[in-house]
């Protein structure tokens, strides 16, 4: 019982601190760029919903707060988990800055925000392995944050014509397959499906994030981005190939996982 109380308090505290920090940073950006105060109200609504959903999700997944190497329960948000949460916490600011860039010169903070969010994807895994804090919730959270952020940003990028519709559709299919697949296996097993990671899966996320970081450079004045527009389609095509190969791998994983789940359900054992 004490474990559950400490974990619940840690989840609520870390989520609240992230919300407060994001709100403070966004408010200061608004003052610096002379953005009307009504925008802050809209941002706070979206950001509060995001953070509440994050906290609720973590509370529902309290069963996954254990060290996969030692099997010991974890009753707090560790550093790797907090880094992953930063990625989710930053999503509302990234989306708002994308739309504000149409009227205000916020390209610099937009790029910084996006780069920090994407770099966190490289940090959380490395930190967890180096500090021996690899947790089951970390795997779930990392997957949800990667796909959630990329799907949200992809919609905005399509709106601003930063990526083609074909690439957007490929991203949607690739990352939604993961969620749908895990949902199907969960329903068959009647318990949460384990997240299966692979080199190709990580490569597809990293490649897409890198491409999106470069795509933001299209928003700077035309004189400075002519070269980007020339070679960007080739970079997009390369990442599309990586996504297609990764999608085929995920479909193969999904097929085998569904078959295994059906066998396990049909043979419950002694």
N, C-alpha and C positions, 0 to 999 in steps of 0.2 A: 504493500500500500504506500509506503514511504517512497518507494521507487517511482510509482505513478505520479505522486504529488510533486516530487522534485523535477521529474521530466516535464510535466505539464507546466510548471512554473517557468522552467527554462525555455520551453517553446514560446510561451506567451511573452516572456521578457525580451528574447532575442528578436522576435517578430515586431514587437512594439518599438524597440530601439531602431531597427532598420526603417520602419515607417517614419519615425521622427527624423532620422538623419536624411532620408530621401526628401521629405517635405521641406526641411530646412535648406537643403542644397537647391531644390527647385525654386523656393521662394527667393533665395539670393540671386539666382539666375534671372528671375523675372524682374527684380529691381534693377539689376545691372543692364539688362537689355530693354528696359522700359515697357515691359509687357503688362497689359491691363490686369487688374486684380481679379476679375471674374474668371480668368483662366485658372488661377490657383484653386478656386472652388471646384471647378471641373476636375482638375488633376487630383485633388484630395479625395474626391468621390471614387475615382477609378483606382487610385493607389490604395485607399482603405479597403475596397472590395478585394483587390489583389492580395493584400496582406492578411485579411481575414480568411480568405480561401486557403492561403498558404498555411496559416496556423491550424485551421480545421483539418486540412489534409495530414499534417504532421501528427495531430492528435489521434486521428483515425489509424495512423500507421505506427502507433506507439509500440506495437508488437515487434516491429523491425529494428528497434533501437538496441542492437547488440553487436559486439565485435565478432566478425566472421572468423577471425583467427583464433580467438580464445573462447568464444561462446559466452563471454561475460556480458551481462546487461549494461547498457549505458543509460544513465539517468540525466543527461544534459546534452545540449547542442554543442558538439565539439567544433574545433576550428574548420576542418574540411566541410562539415555540414553548413557552417555559417557562411563560408565562401560561396557554396552553391546557392544558398538563400539570397545572397547579394545579387546574383544573376537574375533571379526571379523578381526581386525587389526593384531592380533597375528598369524592368520592362516598361512600366507606365511612363517613366521619364523619357525613355528613348522614343516611344510612340508619340508623345506630346511634342517633343523637340522636332521630330520629323515634320509634323504638321505646322508647327510654329515657324519652321524654316522658310515657309512660303512667304511670310511677312516680315520676319525678323532675322538678322544675321547670326543665327545660333548654331552654325555649322561646326564651330570648334568644340563647344561642349557636347554636341551631338556625337561627334567622332570620338571624343574622349570617353563619353558614357558607353558607347558601343564597344570600343576597344577594351575597356575595363571589364565589361560584362563578358565578352568573349574570352579574354585572357583568364578569367576566373574558371573557365572550363578546363584550362590546362593545369591550373593550380590545385584545384580541390583533390583530384586524383593523386597527384604527386605528393601533396602534403599528407594525405591519408596513409599512403604507403610508407613514406619516410618516417612518420611518427607512429606507425603501427596502429592507426585509428580507423581501419577499414571496417565500416559498418554496413549492415544490410539496408538500413534506411538511406545510407549514402548512395547506394546503387539505384534505389528507387528515385530518390530526390534528384540525382544527377540526370537520369533519363527524363524525368518529367520536366525539369528545368530546361534542358537542351531543346526538347521538342516543343515545349510550350513557348519558349522565347522565339525559336526559329519560325514557328507557325505564325505567331503574332507579327513578327517583323516582316515576314514574307508577304503578308496581306498588305502592310503599309508600303513595302517596296514595289509591289505590283501597282498600287494606287498611284505612286509617283513615277511609274514607268522606269524604275531602276533595274528591273529584271524583266525578262520576257514572260508572257503568259505560259508558254510551254515549260519553262524552268520552274515557275511558280507551281504549276500543276504537278510536276515531278516531285517537288519538295513536299507538297501536301500528301501525295500518295506514299512516298517513302516513309515519312514520319508518322502518318496516321496508321499505316500497316502495323507498326510496332505496338501502338496502343490497342488497336482492334484485336491484334493477335493475342496480346496478353489478356485482354478481356475474355476472349473465347476460351483460352486455356483455363482461366480462373473459373469461368462458369462450369466447365466440364469437371475440373478438380474440386470445385466448391471450396477453394481456398486460393489465396493470392499467388499468382504465377511468379516464378523467379525471373528477374531480368537477366537476359543472356546478352552479354557484351562480346564484341569481337573487334579485331583490328580494322576490318572494313567499316564496321559501324562507327567507330571512333573517327576513322579517316573521313567518312562522309559528313559527320558533324563539323569536324575541324575545317574541311574544305569549304563547306557552305558558309561557315562563320567568316572565314578569310575572304571569300568572294564578296560577302555583304559588307565587310569593312572597306574593301576597295570600291564597291559600288557607291558608297557615300561620297567618294571623291567627285562623282558626277555632279554633285550639288554645288561645287565651287564654281567661280566664274568661268565662262566658256574658254577664254584664252588659255586657262591653265589646265583644262581637262580634255583638250583635243586628242592627245596621245592616249588617254584612258579610253575614250570612245572607240578608238581604232582597234585596240587589242582586247578590250573587255569581252566582246562576243566569243573570242577564242577561249578565254579563261572560263566563261560561263559554260561553254561546250565541254571543256575538260571536267569541270565539277559535275556536270550532268552525267557524264560517263561513270564517274565514281559513284554517284547516287544510284544509277541503274544497276551497277554490279552489286552494290550494297543491298538494294531492294531484292534482287534475285536471291541473295544469301538469306535475307530475312524471311522470304517466302519459303525457302527450303527449311529453315529453322522452324517456322510456324507449322509446316506440314508434319515434321517429325514430332514437335511438341504436342500437337493435337492427337497424333497416333499414340504417343506414349501416355497421354492423359486418358484416352479412351481405354487403353489396356489396363491402366492402373485402376480406373473406376470399375471395369468389368472383372478385375481380380483383386478384390479388397484385401485378400490374404487371410490367414487363419484368425 
